[in-house]
Amino acid sequence: MSNAGRRAQITAALVERTGIDETLIGRLVDAFYAKVRTDPLLGPVFERRVTDWPRHLEQMRAFWSSVALTSGRYHGDPMQKHRSLPVDARHFDRWLALFEETARELCTPAAAEHFIERARRIAESLELGIAAHAGVMVMKGERFVRPALPIQPGDARALWTD
């Protein structure tokens, strides 16, 4: 069997088991990022980096299609896009809380668990990569928290604190 045929089989089994399809992925991504954009901790990080929200949302739909359904729609490097962001464990905890809340609101239990399991792995991987990029070695079970830095009025870093 070809790789494409094998991928189609895996995707069909995932759809049957979870009920996840491209429409559900789109609803989840749109609802989740609507929450992110208004979140006091995450919103400023995204607003400083995302200049074309429709394009970003389409990329995230493709990403989650690849993650949840093994569709192969996403062709990017998430680590490269995230490693220089001024975020740490607090941001990932909030990201996960919003993602899990949204998944549980919109999805069947099987679909929500499928998404959430993958989101947790993604968050852990990105947090470790960001820590390494910041020159911090995080051991298994440890979390990356940036040290508090003194902030002067007008300092751009004020956007990244909580």
Backbone as a printed PyTorch tensor [residue, N CA C, xyz], in Angstrom:
tensor([[[  0.8430,  -1.1790,   0.0000],
         [  0.0000,   0.0000,   0.0000],
         [  0.8910,   1.2470,   0.0000]],

        [[  0.4800,   2.2490,  -0.7470],
         [  1.2410,   3.4940,  -0.8250],
         [  1.1030,   4.2890,   0.4670]],

        [[  2.0120,   5.2560,   0.6400],
         [  1.9210,   6.1390,   1.8060],
         [  0.5990,   6.8960,   1.8140]],

        [[  0.1780,   7.3550,   0.6440],
         [ -1.0890,   8.0900,   0.5580],
         [ -2.2580,   7.1840,   0.9380]],

        [[ -2.2170,   5.9490,   0.5120],
         [ -3.2770,   5.0030,   0.8620],
         [ -3.2950,   4.6990,   2.3540]],

        [[ -2.1240,   4.5410,   2.9130],
         [ -2.0130,   4.2880,   4.3580],
         [ -2.5170,   5.4870,   5.1570]],

        [[ -2.1270,   6.6910,   4.7240],
         [ -2.5830,   7.9060,   5.3980],
         [ -4.1090,   8.0080,   5.3360]],

        [[ -4.6810,   7.6910,   4.1870],
         [ -6.1350,   7.7470,   4.0310],
         [ -6.8190,   6.7620,   4.9790]],

        [[ -6.2440,   5.5930,   5.1550],
         [ -6.7950,   4.6080,   6.0930],
         [ -6.7400,   5.1210,   7.5310]],

        [[ -5.6190,   5.6740,   7.9070],
         [ -5.4510,   6.2020,   9.2690],
         [ -6.4530,   7.3310,   9.5110]],

        [[ -6.5650,   8.2350,   8.5400],
         [ -7.4960,   9.3520,   8.6740],
         [ -8.9290,   8.8500,   8.7940]],

        [[ -9.3100,   7.9050,   7.9610],
         [-10.6750,   7.3690,   8.0170],
         [-10.9620,   6.7300,   9.3750]],

        [[-10.0040,   6.0190,   9.9210],
         [-10.1900,   5.4010,  11.2430],
         [-10.3200,   6.4650,  12.3260]],

        [[ -9.5270,   7.5340,  12.2380],
         [ -9.6160,   8.6310,  13.2080],
         [-10.9700,   9.3170,  13.1270]],

        [[-11.4400,   9.5760,  11.9210],
         [-12.7410,  10.2190,  11.7410],
         [-13.8380,   9.3350,  12.3210]],

        [[-13.7800,   8.0620,  12.0480],
         [-14.7940,   7.1350,  12.5630],
         [-14.7700,   7.0620,  14.0870]],

        [[-13.5820,   7.0200,  14.6720],
         [-13.4530,   6.8840,  16.1240],
         [-13.7850,   8.1660,  16.8760]],

        [[-13.4350,   9.3220,  16.2950],
         [-13.5640,  10.5840,  17.0270],
         [-14.6570,  11.5140,  16.5110]],

        [[-15.0270,  11.3640,  15.2460],
         [-15.9760,  12.2990,  14.6410],
         [-15.3310,  13.5900,  14.1790]],

        [[-14.0240,  13.6720,  14.2830],
         [-13.3230,  14.8800,  13.8470],
         [-13.3230,  14.9380,  12.3250]],

        [[-13.6580,  16.1150,  11.8010],
         [-13.5380,  16.3740,  10.3750],
         [-13.0550,  17.8050,  10.1880]],

        [[-12.8620,  18.2010,   8.9490],
         [-12.3240,  19.5400,   8.6760],
         [-13.2540,  20.6430,   9.1870]],

        [[-14.5520,  20.4170,   9.1460],
         [-15.5020,  21.4180,   9.6440],
         [-15.3320,  21.6210,  11.1430]],

        [[-15.2160,  20.5290,  11.8870],
         [-15.0130,  20.6280,  13.3340],
         [-13.6810,  21.3080,  13.6420]],

        [[-12.6540,  20.9610,  12.9090],
         [-11.3440,  21.5930,  13.1110],
         [-11.4630,  23.1010,  12.9050]],

        [[-12.1500,  23.5200,  11.8730],
         [-12.3320,  24.9440,  11.6110],
         [-13.0750,  25.6430,  12.7390]],

        [[-14.1410,  25.0200,  13.2410],
         [-14.8920,  25.6180,  14.3460],
         [-14.0330,  25.7190,  15.5990]],

        [[-13.2650,  24.6670,  15.8940],
         [-12.4080,  24.6630,  17.0690],
         [-11.3410,  25.7550,  16.9680]],

        [[-10.6580,  25.8180,  15.8530],
         [ -9.6030,  26.8130,  15.6590],
         [-10.1660,  28.2250,  15.7760]],

        [[-11.2730,  28.4890,  15.1070],
         [-11.8490,  29.8400,  15.1330],
         [-12.2960,  30.2350,  16.5330]],

        [[-12.9650,  29.3310,  17.2350],
         [-13.4500,  29.6330,  18.5890],
         [-12.2790,  29.7940,  19.5600]],

        [[-11.2940,  28.9360,  19.4540],
         [-10.1310,  29.0120,  20.3310],
         [ -9.3890,  30.3390,  20.1480]],

        [[ -9.0960,  30.6990,  18.9100],
         [ -8.3450,  31.9340,  18.6910],
         [ -9.1690,  33.1820,  18.9930]],

        [[-10.4850,  33.1000,  18.9340],
         [-11.3090,  34.2220,  19.3860],
         [-11.0740,  34.4530,  20.8790]],

        [[-10.9450,  33.3780,  21.6450],
         [-10.6440,  33.4890,  23.0780],
         [ -9.2230,  34.0020,  23.3010]],

        [[ -8.2770,  33.4600,  22.5470],
         [ -6.8730,  33.8570,  22.6850],
         [ -6.7160,  35.3540,  22.4560]],

        [[ -7.3720,  35.8640,  21.4340],
         [ -7.2050,  37.2770,  21.0680],
         [ -7.6700,  38.2300,  22.1590]],

        [[ -8.6080,  37.7940,  22.9920],
         [ -9.1060,  38.6640,  24.0620],
         [ -8.5120,  38.3220,  25.4220]],

        [[ -7.6610,  37.3290,  25.4700],
         [ -7.0700,  36.9120,  26.7370],
         [ -5.9980,  37.9160,  27.1610]],

        [[ -6.0200,  38.3510,  28.4360],
         [ -5.0420,  39.3500,  28.8780],
         [ -3.5900,  38.8840,  28.8220]],

        [[ -3.3360,  37.6020,  28.9690],
         [ -1.9600,  37.0990,  28.9230],
         [ -1.5300,  36.7750,  27.4930]],

        [[ -2.3580,  36.0600,  26.7600],
         [ -1.9850,  35.5950,  25.4270],
         [ -2.2640,  36.6080,  24.3220]],

        [[ -3.3190,  37.3710,  24.4650],
         [ -3.7090,  38.3020,  23.4130],
         [ -2.5910,  39.2170,  22.9460]],

        [[ -1.8800,  39.8770,  23.8710],
         [ -0.8030,  40.7770,  23.4280],
         [  0.3170,  40.0600,  22.6720]],

        [[  0.6240,  38.8320,  23.0380],
         [  1.6710,  38.0810,  22.3370],
         [  1.2590,  37.8590,  20.8890]],

        [[  0.0230,  37.4300,  20.6910],
         [ -0.4500,  37.1660,  19.3310],
         [ -0.6160,  38.4560,  18.5350]],

        [[ -1.1310,  39.4860,  19.1550],
         [ -1.3510,  40.7390,  18.4320],
         [ -0.0490,  41.3560,  17.9400]],

        [[  1.0430,  41.1370,  18.6830],
         [  2.3450,  41.6680,  18.2600],
         [  2.9280,  40.8770,  17.0890]],

        [[  2.5030,  39.6260,  16.9260],
         [  3.1190,  38.7660,  15.9120],
         [  2.2190,  38.5000,  14.7060]],

        [[  0.9170,  38.4270,  14.9040],
         [  0.0110,  38.0570,  13.8140],
         [ -0.5400,  39.3290,  13.1840]],

        [[ -0.1990,  39.5300,  11.9210],
         [ -0.6710,  40.7180,  11.2160],
         [ -1.8040,  40.4000,  10.2430]],

        [[ -1.9480,  39.1440,   9.8820],
         [ -2.9880,  38.7280,   8.9370],
         [ -3.7540,  37.5670,   9.5750]],

        [[ -4.7890,  37.9030,  10.3400],
         [ -5.5240,  36.8670,  11.0700],
         [ -6.1880,  35.8300,  10.1700]],

        [[ -6.8360,  36.1990,   9.0610],
         [ -7.4110,  35.1500,   8.2000],
         [ -6.3620,  34.1410,   7.7290]],

        [[ -5.1900,  34.6320,   7.3500],
         [ -4.1120,  33.7300,   6.9160],
         [ -3.6420,  32.8510,   8.0770]],

        [[ -3.4690,  33.4630,   9.2570],
         [ -3.0380,  32.6960,  10.4230],
         [ -4.0440,  31.6050,  10.7630]],

        [[ -5.3210,  31.9380,  10.7510],
         [ -6.3470,  30.9430,  11.0780],
         [ -6.3540,  29.8090,  10.0530]],

        [[ -6.1560,  30.1270,   8.8010],
         [ -6.0960,  29.0680,   7.7860],
         [ -4.8890,  28.1640,   8.0210]],

        [[ -3.7470,  28.7600,   8.3860],
         [ -2.5670,  27.9520,   8.7140],
         [ -2.8470,  27.0530,   9.9190]],

        [[ -3.5370,  27.5810,  10.9150],
         [ -3.8450,  26.7920,  12.1120],
         [ -4.8470,  25.6820,  11.7980]],

        [[ -5.7780,  25.9290,  10.8950],
         [ -6.6880,  24.8560,  10.4650],
         [ -5.8980,  23.7450,   9.7780]],

        [[ -4.9620,  24.1300,   8.9200],
         [ -4.1240,  23.1340,   8.2410],
         [ -3.2530,  22.3950,   9.2570]],

        [[ -2.6930,  23.1310,  10.2170],
         [ -1.8700,  22.5080,  11.2480],
         [ -2.6730,  21.4680,  12.0270]],

        [[ -3.8580,  21.8620,  12.5240],
         [ -4.6540,  20.9300,  13.3230],
         [ -5.2210,  19.7950,  12.4870]],

        [[ -5.4310,  20.0170,  11.2110],
         [ -5.8280,  18.9240,  10.3260],
         [ -4.6990,  17.8960,  10.2480]],

        [[ -3.4780,  18.3840,  10.1230],
         [ -2.3260,  17.4830,  10.0830],
         [ -2.1280,  16.7680,  11.4070]],

        [[ -2.2990,  17.4910,  12.5070],
         [ -2.0980,  16.9090,  13.8340],
         [ -3.2130,  15.9230,  14.1790]],

        [[ -4.4540,  16.3190,  13.9700],
         [ -5.5880,  15.5100,  14.4200],
         [ -5.9580,  14.4140,  13.4380]],

        [[ -5.7800,  14.6670,  12.1460],
         [ -6.2240,  13.6960,  11.1390],
         [ -5.0940,  13.1410,  10.2840]],

        [[ -3.8680,  13.4970,  10.5810],
         [ -2.7040,  13.0930,   9.7800],
         [ -2.8970,  13.4200,   8.2990]],

        [[ -3.5420,  14.5620,   8.0210],
         [ -3.8620,  14.9240,   6.6380],
         [ -2.6540,  15.3680,   5.8280]],

        [[ -1.6100,  15.8400,   6.4980],
         [ -0.4470,  16.3390,   5.7690],
         [ -0.6710,  17.7100,   5.1570]],

        [[ -1.7090,  18.4210,   5.5670],
         [ -2.0050,  19.7400,   4.9910],
         [ -1.0230,  20.8140,   5.4270]],

        [[ -0.4380,  20.6890,   6.5970],
         [  0.4520,  21.7290,   7.1180],
         [  1.8810,  21.4520,   6.6990]],

        [[  2.5240,  22.4910,   6.1850],
         [  3.9270,  22.3830,   5.7820],
         [  4.6750,  23.5730,   6.3660]],

        [[  5.0350,  23.4620,   7.6160],
         [  5.7330,  24.5470,   8.2670],
         [  6.6090,  24.0210,   9.3790]],

        [[  7.2130,  24.9330,  10.1050],
         [  8.1070,  24.5970,  11.2060],
         [  7.6340,  25.3360,  12.4540]],

        [[  6.7330,  24.7120,  13.2380],
         [  6.2010,  25.3940,  14.4180],
         [  7.2840,  25.8330,  15.4020]],

        [[  8.3100,  25.0440,  15.5790],
         [  9.3570,  25.4160,  16.5320],
         [ 10.0510,  26.6960,  16.0850]],

        [[ 10.3610,  26.7950,  14.8230],
         [ 11.0240,  27.9950,  14.3060],
         [ 10.1490,  29.2240,  14.5430]],

        [[  8.8580,  29.0850,  14.3760],
         [  7.9400,  30.2150,  14.5490],
         [  7.7690,  30.6140,  16.0130]],

        [[  7.9820,  29.6880,  16.9320],
         [  7.6990,  29.9470,  18.3400],
         [  8.9260,  30.1960,  19.2110]],

        [[ 10.0910,  29.7130,  18.8150],
         [ 11.2240,  29.6920,  19.7420],
         [ 11.6730,  31.0650,  20.2230]],

        [[ 11.4440,  32.1060,  19.4660],
         [ 11.8820,  33.4250,  19.9190],
         [ 10.7700,  34.2100,  20.6160]],

        [[  9.6180,  33.6120,  20.8020],
         [  8.5310,  34.3160,  21.4850],
         [  8.8620,  34.5150,  22.9610]],

        [[  8.4620,  35.6190,  23.5180],
         [  8.7270,  35.9060,  24.9360],
         [  7.6710,  35.2490,  25.8360]],

        [[  7.6300,  33.9220,  25.7970],
         [  6.6340,  33.1750,  26.5650],
         [  7.3180,  32.1320,  27.4350]],

        [[  6.5690,  31.6160,  28.3930],
         [  7.0900,  30.5660,  29.2730],
         [  5.9500,  29.6640,  29.7210]],

        [[  6.1730,  28.9070,  30.7770],
         [  5.1900,  27.9220,  31.2460],
         [  3.8320,  28.5480,  31.5160]],

        [[  3.8070,  29.7570,  32.0260],
         [  2.5260,  30.4190,  32.3220],
         [  1.6970,  30.6080,  31.0610]],

        [[  2.3540,  30.9500,  29.9740],
         [  1.6540,  31.1380,  28.7090],
         [  1.1400,  29.8000,  28.1750]],

        [[  1.9650,  28.7720,  28.2970],
         [  1.5260,  27.4620,  27.8190],
         [  0.3960,  26.9060,  28.6700]],

        [[  0.4360,  27.1410,  29.9640],
         [ -0.6670,  26.7010,  30.8250],
         [ -1.9710,  27.3850,  30.4320]],

        [[ -1.8900,  28.6830,  30.1550],
         [ -3.0910,  29.4170,  29.7610],
         [ -3.5740,  28.9630,  28.3910]],

        [[ -2.6470,  28.7680,  27.4610],
         [ -2.9770,  28.2880,  26.1150],
         [ -3.7060,  26.9510,  26.2200]],

        [[ -3.1650,  26.0500,  27.0280],
         [ -3.8030,  24.7440,  27.1990],
         [ -5.1670,  24.8610,  27.8590]],

        [[ -5.2950,  25.7090,  28.8680],
         [ -6.5810,  25.8680,  29.5490],
         [ -7.6460,  26.3480,  28.5590]],

        [[ -7.3160,  27.3290,  27.7500],
         [ -8.2790,  27.8270,  26.7630],
         [ -8.5770,  26.7890,  25.6980]],

        [[ -7.5340,  26.0840,  25.2610],
         [ -7.7330,  25.0660,  24.2270],
         [ -8.6180,  23.9350,  24.7550]],

        [[ -8.3170,  23.4520,  25.9470],
         [ -9.1090,  22.3650,  26.5250],
         [-10.5520,  22.7950,  26.7480]],

        [[-10.7480,  23.9990,  27.2470],
         [-12.0970,  24.5260,  27.4590],
         [-12.8710,  24.5500,  26.1350]],

        [[-12.2360,  25.0390,  25.1010],
         [-12.8850,  25.1440,  23.7930],
         [-13.1720,  23.7650,  23.2140]],

        [[-12.2160,  22.8650,  23.3080],
         [-12.4270,  21.5130,  22.7880],
         [-13.5830,  20.8260,  23.4980]],

        [[-13.6510,  20.9740,  24.8050],
         [-14.7420,  20.3350,  25.5590],
         [-16.0980,  20.9770,  25.2510]],

        [[-16.0980,  22.2710,  24.9400],
         [-17.3430,  22.9590,  24.5800],
         [-17.8760,  22.5080,  23.2210]],

        [[-16.9850,  22.2890,  22.2700],
         [-17.3950,  22.0760,  20.8800],
         [-17.3800,  20.6350,  20.4010]],

        [[-16.6780,  19.7740,  21.1000],
         [-16.4230,  18.4290,  20.5800],
         [-17.0990,  17.3550,  21.4250]],

        [[-17.2670,  16.1930,  20.8120],
         [-17.6640,  15.0120,  21.5750],
         [-16.5160,  14.6830,  22.5230]],

        [[-16.7750,  13.9150,  23.5710],
         [-15.6770,  13.5520,  24.4680],
         [-14.4950,  12.8870,  23.7540]],

        [[-14.7690,  12.0040,  22.8110],
         [-13.6730,  11.3230,  22.1020],
         [-12.8510,  12.3200,  21.2860]],

        [[-13.5160,  13.2360,  20.6070],
         [-12.8010,  14.2330,  19.8090],
         [-12.0230,  15.1810,  20.7120]],

        [[-12.6500,  15.6260,  21.8010],
         [-11.9710,  16.5430,  22.7240],
         [-10.7000,  15.8990,  23.2630]],

        [[-10.7790,  14.6620,  23.7000],
         [ -9.5910,  13.9890,  24.2340],
         [ -8.5100,  13.8320,  23.1800]],

        [[ -8.9010,  13.5510,  21.9530],
         [ -7.9360,  13.4090,  20.8610],
         [ -7.1840,  14.7280,  20.6550]],

        [[ -7.9250,  15.8300,  20.5840],
         [ -7.3050,  17.1440,  20.4220],
         [ -6.4400,  17.4970,  21.6300]],

        [[ -6.9710,  17.3080,  22.8210],
         [ -6.2910,  17.7260,  24.0500],
         [ -4.9840,  16.9550,  24.2490]],

        [[ -5.0040,  15.6660,  23.9960],
         [ -3.7740,  14.8730,  24.1310],
         [ -2.6730,  15.4370,  23.2350]],

        [[ -3.0380,  15.7700,  22.0150],
         [ -2.0420,  16.3040,  21.0920],
         [ -1.6140,  17.7080,  21.4830]],

        [[ -2.5540,  18.5160,  21.9510],
         [ -2.2210,  19.8800,  22.3800],
         [ -1.2350,  19.8550,  23.5330]],

        [[ -1.4170,  18.9420,  24.4520],
         [ -0.4970,  18.8450,  25.5900],
         [  0.9120,  18.4900,  25.1300]],

        [[  1.0220,  17.5690,  24.1840],
         [  2.3430,  17.1990,  23.6720],
         [  2.9910,  18.3560,  22.9190]],

        [[  2.1820,  19.0650,  22.1500],
         [  2.6930,  20.2120,  21.3970],
         [  3.1930,  21.2820,  22.3590]],

        [[  2.4000,  21.5970,  23.3770],
         [  2.7900,  22.6210,  24.3510],
         [  4.0910,  22.2390,  25.0490]],

        [[  4.2040,  20.9850,  25.4620],
         [  5.4220,  20.5410,  26.1330],
         [  6.6350,  20.6810,  25.2140]],

        [[  6.4810,  20.2620,  23.9850],
         [  7.5860,  20.3380,  23.0340],
         [  7.9940,  21.7840,  22.7730]],

        [[  7.0140,  22.6500,  22.5560],
         [  7.3360,  24.0500,  22.3010],
         [  7.9710,  24.7110,  23.5150]],

        [[  7.4510,  24.4070,  24.6970],
         [  8.0390,  24.9920,  25.9090],
         [  9.5000,  24.5700,  26.0600]],

        [[  9.8000,  23.3080,  25.8210],
         [ 11.1800,  22.8360,  25.9060],
         [ 12.0590,  23.5150,  24.8610]],

        [[ 11.5370,  23.6610,  23.6490],
         [ 12.2990,  24.3110,  22.5910],
         [ 12.5570,  25.7780,  22.8760]],

        [[ 11.5760,  26.4600,  23.4150],
         [ 11.7370,  27.8750,  23.7620],
         [ 12.7480,  28.0190,  24.8960]],

        [[ 12.6750,  27.1260,  25.8690],
         [ 13.6450,  27.1570,  26.9650],
         [ 15.0590,  26.9630,  26.4230]],

        [[ 15.2370,  25.9800,  25.5610],
         [ 16.5620,  25.7240,  24.9930],
         [ 17.0500,  26.9330,  24.2000]],

        [[ 16.1630,  27.5440,  23.4560],
         [ 16.5320,  28.7310,  22.6800],
         [ 16.9560,  29.8760,  23.6070]],

        [[ 16.3590,  29.9200,  24.7990],
         [ 16.7140,  30.9450,  25.7910],
         [ 17.9520,  30.5540,  26.5930]],

        [[ 18.5350,  29.3820,  26.2880],
         [ 19.7470,  28.9510,  26.9730],
         [ 19.4900,  28.2630,  28.2970]],

        [[ 18.2770,  27.7580,  28.4900],
         [ 17.9090,  27.0960,  29.7400],
         [ 17.6530,  25.6180,  29.4550]],

        [[ 18.3350,  24.7740,  30.1960],
         [ 18.1250,  23.3290,  30.0700],
         [ 17.0370,  22.9300,  31.0520]],

        [[ 15.9120,  22.4660,  30.5420],
         [ 14.7970,  22.0530,  31.3810],
         [ 14.7760,  20.5270,  31.4130]],

        [[ 14.8120,  19.9800,  32.6040],
         [ 14.7960,  18.5350,  32.7750],
         [ 13.3550,  18.0240,  32.7230]],

        [[ 13.1990,  16.7420,  32.4800],
         [ 11.8710,  16.1240,  32.4430],
         [ 11.1140,  16.4700,  33.7210]],

        [[  9.8960,  16.9530,  33.5550],
         [  9.0770,  17.3140,  34.7050],
         [  9.2570,  18.7350,  35.1990]],

        [[ 10.3050,  19.4140,  34.7430],
         [ 10.5150,  20.8100,  35.1250],
         [  9.7940,  21.7130,  34.1340]],

        [[  9.5750,  22.9420,  34.5530],
         [  8.9130,  23.9300,  33.6930],
         [  9.8350,  25.1070,  33.4720]],

        [[  9.6640,  25.7740,  32.3530],
         [ 10.4560,  26.9430,  32.0080],
         [  9.6790,  28.1930,  32.3950]],

        [[ 10.2060,  28.9300,  33.3650],
         [  9.6260,  30.2050,  33.7840],
         [ 10.7150,  31.2540,  33.6570]],

        [[ 10.4310,  32.2630,  32.8920],
         [ 11.4110,  33.3340,  32.7070],
         [ 11.5610,  34.1170,  34.0020]],

        [[ 12.7770,  34.5120,  34.3330],
         [ 12.9660,  35.3290,  35.5370],
         [ 12.2850,  36.6790,  35.3580]],

        [[ 11.7780,  37.2060,  36.4480],
         [ 11.1640,  38.5310,  36.3990],
         [ 12.2400,  39.5600,  36.0930]],

        [[ 11.9650,  40.4120,  35.1710],
         [ 12.9090,  41.4590,  34.8040],
         [ 12.3370,  42.7990,  35.2230]],

        [[ 13.1920,  43.6900,  35.7260],
         [ 12.6770,  45.0270,  36.0520],
         [ 12.2240,  45.7100,  34.7610]],

        [[ 11.0680,  46.3270,  34.8050],
         [ 10.5040,  46.9620,  33.6180],
         [ 10.3720,  48.4570,  33.8750]],

        [[ 10.8920,  49.2050,  32.9390],
         [ 10.8060,  50.6570,  33.0090],
         [  9.5480,  51.1110,  32.2580]],

        [[  8.9620,  52.2380,  32.6470],
         [  7.8000,  52.7480,  31.8910],
         [  8.1420,  52.8800,  30.4180]],

        [[  7.2460,  52.4030,  29.5750],
         [  7.4530,  52.4640,  28.1320],
         [  8.2640,  51.3220,  27.5620]],

        [[  8.7950,  50.4570,  28.4220],
         [  9.5920,  49.3090,  27.9720],
         [  8.6740,  48.3270,  27.2580]],

        [[  9.0720,  47.9060,  26.0580],
         [  8.2610,  46.9770,  25.2630],
         [  8.0430,  45.6540,  25.9910]],

        [[  8.9650,  45.2990,  26.9070],
         [  8.8060,  44.0390,  27.6340],
         [  7.5470,  44.0490,  28.5050]],

        [[  7.0170,  45.2130,  28.8130],
         [  5.8080,  45.2870,  29.6440],
         [  4.6560,  44.5490,  28.9680]],

        [[  4.7040,  44.4260,  27.6550],
         [  3.6490,  43.7040,  26.9550],
         [  3.6770,  42.2130,  27.2590]],

        [[  4.7950,  41.6960,  27.7180],
         [  4.9470,  40.2500,  27.8550],
         [  4.8740,  39.7910,  29.3030]],

        [[  4.5800,  40.6610,  30.2110],
         [  4.4870,  40.2400,  31.6030],
         [  3.0390,  39.9940,  31.9690]],

        [[  2.8320,  39.2930,  33.0760],
         [  1.4590,  39.0660,  33.5240],
         [  1.2370,  39.6230,  34.8810]]])
